[in-house]
Amino acid sequence: MTPELLTEADAGELLTVQRAAYLSEARAHRNFDLPPLVETVEQVRAALADPAWRVWGVRDGGRLIATVRLRVAGAVGEVARLAVAPDRQGEGLGSALLLAAEELAPAEVTRFRLFTGERSAGPLHVYAKLGYRETHRSPEADYQLIHLEKPRGRAPAAIR
Ligand SMILES: CC(C)(COP(=O)(O)OP(=O)(O)OC[C@H]1O[C@@H](n2cnc3c(N)ncnc32)[C@H](O)[C@@H]1OP(=O)(O)O)[C@@H](O)C(=O)NCCC(=O)NCCS
């Protein structure tokens, strides 16, 4: 699993993977207006062109099958839009890509933050396994967003 930095030319493929992946989250939260679903290709292109964001992807035989974004805000690495193509979920790709993004983050990053919906059982399992701990919750529609944080270098639970 070797992540590559994605560029503006990858915007269409990225959006295709992202929309397919987040459909399960939309169904779980009965909210089909989730930002990863309503994001336009122009907005994805803008994120790919924005130097504040690092966007990685994983390809298999040329096909984009996973992606994640990281924004550096001082010592904090904000992780967003982790997505694995539906037919490739459960193979360890999401976990491996998130760990790779943490390793590839610039040296000034000392902790990582991300959030997910309270009904996101799969992502919450992955994040806990990789060392993320809940910091707080915030209201969103008729559910809560769970915010999680991890100090850089905390070992995943599985290999502790
Ligand atoms: C979340 C996501 C990125 C994980 O990627 P993945 O490649 O499927 O993840 P992995 O294969 O590395 O790990 C999946 C783990 O979650 C577990 N899991 C899957 N569904 C689960 C569920 N409903 N409840 C509890 N655990 C679950 C698997 O058993 C596996 O655990 P294990 O590693 O201990 O065996 C992927 O499922 C996805 O794209 N989901 C839709 C988008 C999304 O929700 N993104 C994150 C929201 S912020």
Ligand as a Chemical Component Dictionary entry (heavy atoms), coordinates in Angstrom:
data_LIG
# 
_chem_comp.id                   LIG 
_chem_comp.type                 NON-POLYMER 
_chem_comp.pdbx_formal_charge   0 
_chem_comp.three_letter_code    LIG 
# 
loop_
_chem_comp_atom.comp_id 
_chem_comp_atom.atom_id 
_chem_comp_atom.alt_atom_id 
_chem_comp_atom.type_symbol 
_chem_comp_atom.charge 
_chem_comp_atom.model_Cartn_x 
_chem_comp_atom.model_Cartn_y 
_chem_comp_atom.model_Cartn_z 
_chem_comp_atom.pdbx_ordinal 
LIG C1  C1  C 0 -14.131 3.932  7.405  1  
LIG C2  C2  C 0 -13.356 3.329  6.261  2  
LIG C3  C3  C 0 -12.433 4.384  5.678  3  
LIG C4  C4  C 0 -12.538 2.162  6.773  4  
LIG O1  O1  O 0 -11.794 1.608  5.707  5  
LIG P1  P1  P 0 -11.570 0.017  5.588  6  
LIG O2  O2  O 0 -10.514 -0.205 4.579  7  
LIG O3  O3  O 0 -12.870 -0.641 5.375  8  
LIG O4  O4  O 0 -11.058 -0.283 7.068  9  
LIG P2  P2  P 0 -10.145 -1.472 7.568  10 
LIG O5  O5  O 0 -10.333 -2.650 6.690  11 
LIG O6  O6  O 0 -8.776  -0.954 7.767  12 
LIG O7  O7  O 0 -10.754 -1.742 9.029  13 
LIG C5  C5  C 0 -12.112 -1.989 9.189  14 
LIG C6  C6  C 0 -12.336 -2.392 10.641 15 
LIG O8  O8  O 0 -13.617 -1.919 11.053 16 
LIG C7  C7  C 0 -14.390 -3.016 11.483 17 
LIG N1  N1  N 0 -15.783 -2.715 11.163 18 
LIG C8  C8  C 0 -16.332 -2.567 9.950  19 
LIG N2  N2  N 0 -17.638 -2.286 10.090 20 
LIG C9  C9  C 0 -17.897 -2.258 11.419 21 
LIG C10 C10 C 0 -19.046 -2.015 12.184 22 
LIG N3  N3  N 0 -20.221 -1.741 11.611 23 
LIG N4  N4  N 0 -18.930 -2.043 13.525 24 
LIG C11 C11 C 0 -17.746 -2.287 14.151 25 
LIG N5  N5  N 0 -16.600 -2.530 13.453 26 
LIG C12 C12 C 0 -16.687 -2.515 12.109 27 
LIG C13 C13 C 0 -13.822 -4.200 10.753 28 
LIG O9  O9  O 0 -14.136 -5.393 11.409 29 
LIG C14 C14 C 0 -12.343 -3.887 10.828 30 
LIG O10 O10 O 0 -11.875 -4.147 12.125 31 
LIG P3  P3  P 0 -10.485 -4.949 12.399 32 
LIG O11 O11 O 0 -9.403  -4.184 11.687 33 
LIG O12 O12 O 0 -10.333 -4.872 13.901 34 
LIG O13 O13 O 0 -10.693 -6.300 11.867 35 
LIG C15 C15 C 0 -14.296 2.805  5.151  36 
LIG O14 O14 O 0 -15.176 1.860  5.692  37 
LIG C16 C16 C 0 -15.100 3.886  4.476  38 
LIG O15 O15 O 0 -14.679 4.431  3.469  39 
LIG N6  N6  N 0 -16.294 4.196  5.028  40 
LIG C17 C17 C 0 -17.165 5.205  4.472  41 
LIG C18 C18 C 0 -16.616 6.591  4.655  42 
LIG C19 C19 C 0 -16.383 6.907  6.111  43 
LIG O16 O16 O 0 -17.174 6.563  6.958  44 
LIG N7  N7  N 0 -15.265 7.593  6.384  45 
LIG C20 C20 C 0 -14.891 7.969  7.713  46 
LIG C21 C21 C 0 -15.886 8.864  8.320  47 
LIG S1  S1  S 0 -15.126 10.276 9.023  48 
# 
loop_
_chem_comp_bond.comp_id 
_chem_comp_bond.atom_id_1 
_chem_comp_bond.atom_id_2 
_chem_comp_bond.value_order 
_chem_comp_bond.pdbx_ordinal 
LIG C1  C2  SING 1  
LIG C2  C3  SING 2  
LIG C2  C4  SING 3  
LIG C2  C15 SING 4  
LIG C4  O1  SING 5  
LIG O1  P1  SING 6  
LIG P1  O2  DOUB 7  
LIG P1  O3  SING 8  
LIG P1  O4  SING 9  
LIG O4  P2  SING 10 
LIG P2  O5  DOUB 11 
LIG P2  O6  SING 12 
LIG P2  O7  SING 13 
LIG O7  C5  SING 14 
LIG C5  C6  SING 15 
LIG C6  O8  SING 16 
LIG C6  C14 SING 17 
LIG O8  C7  SING 18 
LIG C7  N1  SING 19 
LIG C7  C13 SING 20 
LIG N1  C8  SING 21 
LIG N1  C12 SING 22 
LIG C8  N2  DOUB 23 
LIG N2  C9  SING 24 
LIG C9  C10 SING 25 
LIG C9  C12 DOUB 26 
LIG C10 N3  SING 27 
LIG C10 N4  DOUB 28 
LIG N4  C11 SING 29 
LIG C11 N5  DOUB 30 
LIG N5  C12 SING 31 
LIG C13 O9  SING 32 
LIG C13 C14 SING 33 
LIG C14 O10 SING 34 
LIG O10 P3  SING 35 
LIG P3  O11 DOUB 36 
LIG P3  O12 SING 37 
LIG P3  O13 SING 38 
LIG C15 O14 SING 39 
LIG C15 C16 SING 40 
LIG C16 O15 DOUB 41 
LIG C16 N6  SING 42 
LIG N6  C17 SING 43 
LIG C17 C18 SING 44 
LIG C18 C19 SING 45 
LIG C19 O16 DOUB 46 
LIG C19 N7  SING 47 
LIG N7  C20 SING 48 
LIG C20 C21 SING 49 
LIG C21 S1  SING 50 
# 
